[in-house]
């Protein structure tokens, strides 16, 4: 078998080289760029505060070790072993008799499609607010400015065909830059963008955090965040929140890390870089918590209120934190223009590196299925995705649509994808032993039965519980304040479209090249052949 340095032949098919990172650093910095996103800044601090404060670190660490890192390793094993995007990797996993497995990969691609179209809209908001921060254009009524003047939201369902120029312009610019990065390919585009953006992000956000620590009331905010409430550990919902936070923040189980690992070189250390990525992501989340709650403590101090009062009003997570609460407090801070630029610039950088990783999943799937170059795939993917994003999320109905699609794709689509992926790989095709050996072959950190237990038992059970609770709540209680029509169309509809599209791409579209005309990267040294008796029983 030829090495990666040249095009080789397998059977009757000419198999071209796959794009590769420049080296291990390129992979690690890009994976960190994907993992560190909007959720690290606007989700983790509020989630920790609401679920036990300092005590939340206990279930958070348990979730990281028993679900986050094990599933991350599973993504790495699938992508590197079968050298493909999710559709190609799962097609090769299924082999001649498991063509249906490809649909799992296309479902992950479609989940990335729906995330991309609204994720870019949030980046457009951040870009606008970066400019607004120099003049505090949002004024005294930050909520009224966001909802009424900037987004021009018309109720919770209206305004679908009413464009908002203030959002469309930055949104179009975001898509132009993203498509250019995609067209440049893995090394010159994605890796180069992350190599520039991540150090700038860390420095900018680090400056913001250091500055926030010296604000009056910062200590009160930190006490509110880190004071442990150990009684919360007896609440099952706290543990669910911890697993959900780890799961959503690491970019696992919906194709990103699988795709990124497929661009690793043949002889690669897989697990040690995974640990670096996982702990870098968690470290940034903790740093974000320190910065956010120091600033919230300052806000409470200036207004003569308590952190509890701020919490009861809401606005400590998500859109409310970033675009309502923070603009209000930034206006009261010394050096407000600089602080605002650092915060919204950090949001923009963190979000953009995550956006290009999401798009790479879609681009990679199209490249593999239709034998496209990265430039052609960037246009074939980028133009339709950008148009949908502009039409749906550049209107007065953009915010309601965004909120609903985000809720359903993240809390149902990705969780469902993860459960199916683990069950299929570990129980249906029984690849646990093979993947463990592949992960450990050249890695300094070895995995074995404990990793297989977490991936085949613990994580599916925990995520299955989360999925049942989420679906039950949405079915019985809905999602306030949105109508059933919006939930059915934008929420359940996005999941149905993802499933149908996955089946169409799997069974209705032919591969331009034989997807099975390949040889998986061998283990070093070769894995020993199983004994006949064990081969009949199979192992996980």
N, C-alpha and C positions, 0 to 999 in steps of 0.2 A: 504494500500500500504506500502510495506516495505521501510525502509530508505536506504540510500546509503551504509550503513555499511555491507550489506549482499546481496547476490544474491537473486533475487525474481522472482516470476512467474506472468506473465500477460497473461491470456487466456491459450493457450496450449504451449507457448514458454517460454523457460528458458532464461531470460534476464540477462546477466552478468553485474557486476558493470562497470561503465566507469572510465577510469583513471581520477585522479584529481590532481590539484595542491596541494602543501602542505598547502597553505592558500592564503590569499589575496595578501601578499607580493610576493609570487612566481608567481602569475598571473601578477601582475603589472610589475615586473622586466622583465618578459618574453615578455609581450606586448610592453614595452618600447624597449627591444632588437630588436623586429621585426620592430617597427616603425623607429628607428634610424638605418639608413643604408647608403649605398654609396651616395644616393641622397641628404642626409642632408649635406654632406661635399662637394660634387662636383657639385651639381645642384643648391641649394638655393642661395649661394652667387652671382653666375653669373646671375641667373634669376632676383634677386632683383636689381642688378646693371643696368641691361638692361631695367628694367621696372619702372623707376622712383626713384630709390634709396630709400631714407627714406620714400618717399610718398608711396612706394610699400607696406609698413606695413599696410596701410589702407585697400586696397582690400584683402591683405593677412589675416588680422584679420576678415574681413567680410566673406571671404570664409571659414575660420576655424569655425566660429560660425553658418553659414547657411548651410554648406555642410559637412565639415570634421567631426565635432562632431556628428551631426545628423545621418550621415551614419554609423559612428562608433557605435552609440547606436543601430542602426538597426541590424548590425552584431551581437552585443551582444544579442539582443532579440531573433534573430533566433537561434543562437547556444545554448543559455541557455534554452530557452523555449522547444526546440525539442531535446536537448541533442544529437547532432550528428555533424559529419563532413558535409560539404556542400551537398553531394548527399543525405545523410540520413535526414538532416534537411529539405531540400526542398521536399523530398519524403513525409515526415510527414506533412509538410505544405500543400501539395496537397491532402493528404488523399486518400480515395478509388477512387475518381473520377478525381484526379489530378496527376496521375502517371507521366505525361509528365514534371511536375515541377522538377523532379529529374535531368533532363538533364541540368538545369541551374547549379546545383551543380557540375556535371561532367565537364561542360565547365570551371568552375572556377578551378577545379583540373587540367585540361589540360593547362590552362593558367599558373598555377604554375609549371607544368612540363617544359614548354618552357622557363620560366624565370630561373628555377633552372639550366638548362643545360648550359646557358651562364653566369649566375651570378657567378657560381663556377669558370669559366675561369678568370673573373676579379679578384677574390680572389687569384687565382694562380699568376696573374701578380703582385698583391700587395705583395704576399709572396716573389716573386723573387726580387722585388725592395726593400723590407725590407733588404735583404741580400746585394743587390747592394749598398745601401746607405752607408755602412761602407767603401767602397772604391771608391764611385762615378764612378762605372763602365760605366755609361752612357756617360761619357766624355763631350766634349763641344757641340756636335751635338745631343741633346737629342731626337729630332724628328727622325733623321736618325737612332739612336740606337734602338728606340722603333720599328719603322716600318721595317727597313732593317735588323738589326742584331738580335734583340730579337724575334720579331714576324715573321720575314722573310716573310712579306706579299708580295705576288706576284700579283701586280695589285689590282683590286677590285673584281675579281671573280675567279682567278686562284688558284692553290695550294690546292684544296679540299682534295686530297688524299696524300698530302705531309706532314708527321708529323713533328712537331717541338719539339725536345727533351727538350729544355729549358722550354717549357710550359707544356708538358705532365707530367713530373716528379712532380712538385708542384701541378698540377691539380689532379693527382692520389692521392697524399697525402691528399689533401683537401677532396676528396670523401671518403677516408678511415675513417678520423676523423668524417665526417658528418654522415656516416652510423653507426658508433659506437654510436654516440650520439642518433640517432634515435632508435637504438636497445635497449638502456637503458630505453626508455620510457619517458613519460611526466615529471615526478617528478625527477627521477635520471639522466635523460639525458638532456632534453631541459631546464628545470628549473635550474638545477645545472650549466649548461654551461653559462646561462645568469647571474646567481648569481655571477659567477667569472668574466665573460667578461665585463659586463656593468660597474661595479666600476673601473676596470682597464682601460677601454676605457675613462671614464670621467676624471680620473686622468691624463692619458697620454695626452689626447687632451687638458686638462686644462693647463698642463705644457707647451704644444706647444703654446697655445694662449697667456699665460702670457709672455713667452719668445718673441713672435712675437711683442707684444706691445712696447717693448723697443728697437726695431730695428730702425735705421735711416730711415725716410720716412714712418713709420707706420701710422702716423697721416694723411698723404696725402691719403693713401689707405682707411682709415676709412672715411675721408671726401668724397671721391669718392663714397663710398658705401652708406653712410647715408644722404648725402645732398639731401633734397627732391626736386623733380621736379613735382610740383603739376599739371602741364599741362598734364602730362602723365595719370592722372586719367580720362581724357576725352577720352582716347583711349580704345576702347573695348578690344583690344588684351592684354592690361595690366591686365584687370580683368580676362580674360580667362587664362592668365599665372598664376595668383594668385590661381584660382580654381584648375588649373592643378597641381600646386606645392603642395597644401594641399592634394589633392586627391592622388597623387602618394606617398607622404612621410608618410602617416599615415597607410599604409598597409590595406586599406579598400576595400571592395566590390569584392575581389577575393579569399575569403575563409579563410584568415589567422585569423582575429579577430573572425570570426564566429566559427572556429574550436577551438581557444583558449578559448572562452567563454563556449564551451560545456564541458570543464573540470572544470568549476567552481562548487563549492559545492551548494547543494540545496538551502540553505538560504544564498544568496549572495547580497551584495551591488553592483549593476551593473554600475550605472551612475557616481558615484563619482570617482571610479578608472579610468573610461573612461576619465574624465576631467584631472586626473593626467597624464595619458598616452599622451593625446593630447597636453597639455601644456609643458610636459617634452620634447616631440618631437620638438615643436616649439622653446623652449629655446635652445636646442642643435643646431638647425639650425642657430639661431642668433649668438650663440657662434662660430659656424663654419664660419659664415660670417665675424666675427671680426678677427678670426685667419687668414683666407685665404686672406682677403684684407689688413691686416697689412703686410703680407709677400709679396703680390703683390706690395704694396706701397714701400717696401724696394727694390724690384727688379727695379722698375721705378727710384728710387732715385740713385741706384748704376749705372744704365745705362744712367742716365741723360735724361730720357724720361718721358713722361706724361702717366697717366693712360689711357687716350684716345687712345694713340698710342698702348699700350698693347692690348686694347680692339679690335682695328681695325685689329690686327694680329690674333685675336682669342685666344684660349687657356685659357679661364677663366671659362670653364665649362667642365664637363664630363671627358672623357679620355684625352683630350688635357690638361686640368688643372692638372690632377693627375700625368700623366706619361710623359708629355713634359715640361710644364711650371714649375711645382714644382721641378723636378730634377735639372732644370737649375738654379733656384734661390737658392735651397739648397746648391749647390756647391759653391755659393758665400757667404754663411752665416758663421759666426763664430760658431764652434761646429756643423758643417754640418752633421757629422755622427749621432749625437744624434737627431738632428732635423729630419733628414731623417727617422731614426728608429721610432721616435714618430709618424710622419705623416703616413708612410706606415703601421706601426703597428696598428694605429687607423683605417685606411681603412680596414685592415684585420679583426679586431675584430668587427667593425660595420657591415661589410658585412657578416661575419660568423653567427652572431646572427640572421640576416635577412634570410640567406640561410636556417638555420634549421627550421625557422618558415614556410618558403615556402614548405619545404619537409614534414613538419608535416601535411599540408593539403592533400598531396598525400597519405602519410602513413595512415592518419585517414580515408580517403575515402576507401582505400583497406581493412583496419581493419573492418570497418562497413559492407561493401558489402560482403566480403568473410569470415568473422568471423576469422580473423587472429590475432595472438598475435603481440605485437609491434616488437618483434625480427624477426618473419617471414615477417612481412610487411616491415621492414627495408631492408631485403634482396630482397624481391620480387620487391620493388620499387627501392632501391638503386642501384642494379647492372645494370639494363637496363638504368636508368637515367645516371649513371656514364659512361657507355659505349658510349651512344649517345654524352655526353658532351666531352669525350676524342676524339672520332672520328671526330666530327664536329668542335669543338673549340680548339682542340690541333693540328691543321694543319695550313698551310700557309694562308688558307682562313678563319681562325678563326675570325679575326677582322671584315672583311666585313659581315660575317654571323651574328656575334654578334650585330653589329650596326643595321642591318635590322630587325632581330628578336626582338630586344629591342624596336625599333620604333613601330612596328606593335602590339606587345603584350601589351605594356603599353598604347599607345595612341589610340588604337582601341579596342583591346580585353578586357582590364580592364574597360574602359569607357562603352563599350557595356554591359558588365556583370553588372555594377552598375545600368544602366538605366533599364535593364530587371528586375533585382532584386527588384528595388523600385516599378516599375509598377505592377509586379506580386503580391508582398506582400501587397501593399497599395490599389491597384485598382481592381485587379482580385479577390484575396481572401479576401480583405478588412479586414486586420488584424491590422490596425492602432490603433484602440481602445484597442484591446487585448494586443498588444505589449507595448503600452504606460502604461497600467496598470501593466503589468509584470515588466517593467523596474523600475517603481516607487514603487512597493510593499514593498521592503526592502531597498530602496535607500534613502539617505539623500537629494539628488538632484532629484526633481520630474520633469517628462516631461508630456506634454499634447498636446493641440491643436497646439501650436506654433511648437513643434517638428514634429507633423504630417504634418503640412503645408510645412515645409522645406523639408521633405523626400518625400512627395507625389507630390509637385508642384515645388518648387524652384530648388532643386537639379536635378530632371529629365530634366527640361527645360534648365538649364545652361549646364549640361553635354551633352544633346542632341545637343545643339548649337556647343559645342566643337567637338563632334563627326562628325557632318556634315562638319564643316570647315576642320577638319583633313582629312577625307576621300576625300573631294573634292580636296584638295591640292595634295594628293598622286595620285589621278587618273589623274589630269590634268597636274601636274608639275613633278610627280615622286619624287624620293629622291636621290638627287645628292650625290656622283658621281656614283651611282650604276645603273647597267643596268636593263632593264625591266625584263629580265630573272631572275636575282637574286631577284628582288622584288616579282615576281610572285611565285617563289619557296620557298624562305625563309620567305617572308613577308605574302602575301596573303595565301600562302600554309599552314603556321603555324595556321592561323585562320580557314581555311577549315578543316584541320586535327583535330583541337580542337572541332569543331562543329560535325563532323562525329563521332569522338570517343565518344562524349557525348551522341549521339543517340544510338550508339552500346551498351555502358555500361548501358543505361537506358532500352532499349527495347530488347536487345539481351543477357543480362546476368541476371540470377536470383539471388536473395538475398539468402544467406545461412540461414538467420533468417528472420522472418516476420518483416519488418521494421515498421509496424504499431502496433506491439504488445508492446505498451508502454503507459504510462500516462504522459502527460507533467507536469513539476513541477507546483504545484498549487500556486496561488497568496496568499499573506498573508495580510489581511484576504481574503477569497474567493471573487472573483469579483461578484458584484451583477448581477442578471439575467436581461437582457434588457426588457423593456416594449414590449408587443406584436407589437404595431405600429412601434416602432423603429426597432424591429427585422426584420420586413418586408422590411423596407427601407434600413437598413444597414448603417453603418458609416465607415468613414475612420479611 
